[in-house]
Amino acid sequence: MITNKERNHRSTIYHVEMPYFMRLSCLDFGMHAGNVPNYPASHGCIRLPEEAARKFFSEIPIGTLVTVQ
């Protein structure tokens, strides 16, 4: 579930910008814009192309159930 959203979030652990951040279930990870390489490279978050992250951020309200498969 999307529990909060921050347009200009910065990681307190890795000290990197995480634009269009959408926190999942009040935990330490979420979805945000970032580089999406062709190999596993995340510390837990779901990286999205910036255009997709911007669209999801503007259209998905807090409280939306998210299923990761």
PyRosetta script that sets phi, psi and omega in degrees:
from pyrosetta import init, pose_from_sequence

init()
pose = pose_from_sequence("MITNKERNHRSTIYHVEMPYFMRLSCLDFGMHAGNVPNYPASHGCIRLPEEAARKFFSEIPIGTLVTVQ")
pose.set_psi(1, 139.6)
pose.set_omega(1, 173.8)
pose.set_phi(2, -74.3)
pose.set_psi(2, 115.7)
pose.set_omega(2, -176.8)
pose.set_phi(3, -103.6)
pose.set_psi(3, -20.5)
pose.set_omega(3, 169.9)
pose.set_phi(4, -164.8)
pose.set_psi(4, 163.8)
pose.set_omega(4, -177.0)
pose.set_phi(5, -135.5)
pose.set_psi(5, 141.7)
pose.set_omega(5, 177.1)
pose.set_phi(6, -138.9)
pose.set_psi(6, 119.2)
pose.set_omega(6, -178.5)
pose.set_phi(7, -62.8)
pose.set_psi(7, -41.2)
pose.set_omega(7, -176.8)
pose.set_phi(8, -122.6)
pose.set_psi(8, 68.0)
pose.set_omega(8, -178.3)
pose.set_phi(9, -85.3)
pose.set_psi(9, 146.1)
pose.set_omega(9, 174.0)
pose.set_phi(10, -127.1)
pose.set_psi(10, 130.2)
pose.set_omega(10, 179.6)
pose.set_phi(11, -63.6)
pose.set_psi(11, 130.5)
pose.set_omega(11, 176.2)
pose.set_phi(12, -84.1)
pose.set_psi(12, -15.9)
pose.set_omega(12, 180.0)
pose.set_phi(13, -89.8)
pose.set_psi(13, -49.6)
pose.set_omega(13, -174.0)
pose.set_phi(14, -102.9)
pose.set_psi(14, -5.7)
pose.set_omega(14, 176.9)
pose.set_phi(15, 55.8)
pose.set_psi(15, 46.0)
pose.set_omega(15, 176.9)
pose.set_phi(16, -126.1)
pose.set_psi(16, 153.5)
pose.set_omega(16, 176.9)
pose.set_phi(17, -72.5)
pose.set_psi(17, 140.0)
pose.set_omega(17, 178.9)
pose.set_phi(18, -134.7)
pose.set_psi(18, 75.8)
pose.set_omega(18, -175.9)
pose.set_phi(19, -62.4)
pose.set_psi(19, 148.7)
pose.set_omega(19, 178.2)
pose.set_phi(20, 58.0)
pose.set_psi(20, 44.6)
pose.set_omega(20, -176.8)
pose.set_phi(21, -74.5)
pose.set_psi(21, 130.6)
pose.set_omega(21, 176.6)
pose.set_phi(22, -125.9)
pose.set_psi(22, 107.1)
pose.set_omega(22, -176.7)
pose.set_phi(23, -72.0)
pose.set_psi(23, 141.0)
pose.set_omega(23, 179.4)
pose.set_phi(24, -105.4)
pose.set_psi(24, 120.5)
pose.set_omega(24, 173.8)
pose.set_phi(25, 51.3)
pose.set_psi(25, 40.7)
pose.set_omega(25, 175.4)
pose.set_phi(26, 60.4)
pose.set_psi(26, 18.5)
pose.set_omega(26, -178.0)
pose.set_phi(27, -98.9)
pose.set_psi(27, -172.5)
pose.set_omega(27, -176.2)
pose.set_phi(28, -87.6)
pose.set_psi(28, 18.4)
pose.set_omega(28, 178.9)
pose.set_phi(29, -140.1)
pose.set_psi(29, 165.9)
pose.set_omega(29, -178.7)
pose.set_phi(30, -170.5)
pose.set_psi(30, -156.4)
pose.set_omega(30, 177.8)
pose.set_phi(31, -117.7)
pose.set_psi(31, 142.3)
pose.set_omega(31, 179.0)
pose.set_phi(32, -162.6)
pose.set_psi(32, 165.0)
pose.set_omega(32, 176.4)
pose.set_phi(33, -70.8)
pose.set_psi(33, 141.5)
pose.set_omega(33, 177.9)
pose.set_phi(34, -179.1)
pose.set_psi(34, 173.5)
pose.set_omega(34, 176.3)
pose.set_phi(35, -63.7)
pose.set_psi(35, 132.0)
pose.set_omega(35, -179.1)
pose.set_phi(36, -116.4)
pose.set_psi(36, 89.0)
pose.set_omega(36, -179.8)
pose.set_phi(37, -75.0)
pose.set_psi(37, 173.6)
pose.set_omega(37, 179.8)
pose.set_phi(38, -90.8)
pose.set_psi(38, 27.9)
pose.set_omega(38, 179.7)
pose.set_phi(39, -151.5)
pose.set_psi(39, 158.8)
pose.set_omega(39, 178.7)
pose.set_phi(40, -61.2)
pose.set_psi(40, 129.3)
pose.set_omega(40, -176.8)
pose.set_phi(41, -153.0)
pose.set_psi(41, 24.7)
pose.set_omega(41, -176.0)
pose.set_phi(42, -110.4)
pose.set_psi(42, 154.5)
pose.set_omega(42, 173.4)
pose.set_phi(43, -97.0)
pose.set_psi(43, 14.1)
pose.set_omega(43, 177.2)
pose.set_phi(44, 139.1)
pose.set_psi(44, -29.5)
pose.set_omega(44, 180.0)
pose.set_phi(45, -76.6)
pose.set_psi(45, 163.0)
pose.set_omega(45, 174.6)
pose.set_phi(46, -100.8)
pose.set_psi(46, 113.2)
pose.set_omega(46, 178.6)
pose.set_phi(47, -85.1)
pose.set_psi(47, 137.9)
pose.set_omega(47, -179.6)
pose.set_phi(48, -125.4)
pose.set_psi(48, 148.5)
pose.set_omega(48, 170.5)
pose.set_phi(49, -57.3)
pose.set_psi(49, 145.9)
pose.set_omega(49, -173.3)
pose.set_phi(50, -55.8)
pose.set_psi(50, -41.7)
pose.set_omega(50, -179.7)
pose.set_phi(51, -61.1)
pose.set_psi(51, -43.2)
pose.set_omega(51, 179.0)
pose.set_phi(52, -66.6)
pose.set_psi(52, -43.6)
pose.set_omega(52, -179.8)
pose.set_phi(53, -61.5)
pose.set_psi(53, -42.9)
pose.set_omega(53, 179.3)
pose.set_phi(54, -61.3)
pose.set_psi(54, -44.2)
pose.set_omega(54, -178.9)
pose.set_phi(55, -65.5)
pose.set_psi(55, -48.7)
pose.set_omega(55, 179.1)
pose.set_phi(56, -60.1)
pose.set_psi(56, -44.7)
pose.set_omega(56, -178.2)
pose.set_phi(57, -58.0)
pose.set_psi(57, -41.2)
pose.set_omega(57, -177.1)
pose.set_phi(58, -78.4)
pose.set_psi(58, -24.8)
pose.set_omega(58, -172.8)
pose.set_phi(59, -106.4)
pose.set_psi(59, -19.5)
pose.set_omega(59, -176.3)
pose.set_phi(60, -100.1)
pose.set_psi(60, 117.6)
pose.set_omega(60, -179.4)
pose.set_phi(61, -80.6)
pose.set_psi(61, 157.0)
pose.set_omega(61, 171.9)
pose.set_phi(62, -57.1)
pose.set_psi(62, 139.2)
pose.set_omega(62, -178.4)
pose.set_phi(63, 101.1)
pose.set_psi(63, -8.3)
pose.set_omega(63, -179.8)
pose.set_phi(64, -71.7)
pose.set_psi(64, 131.4)
pose.set_omega(64, 177.1)
pose.set_phi(65, -73.5)
pose.set_psi(65, 131.2)
pose.set_omega(65, 179.0)
pose.set_phi(66, -118.4)
pose.set_psi(66, 129.8)
pose.set_omega(66, 176.8)
pose.set_phi(67, -113.5)
pose.set_psi(67, 125.1)
pose.set_omega(67, 178.3)
pose.set_phi(68, -105.3)
pose.set_psi(68, 124.5)
pose.set_omega(68, -178.5)
pose.set_phi(69, -119.0)
pose.dump_pdb("model.pdb")
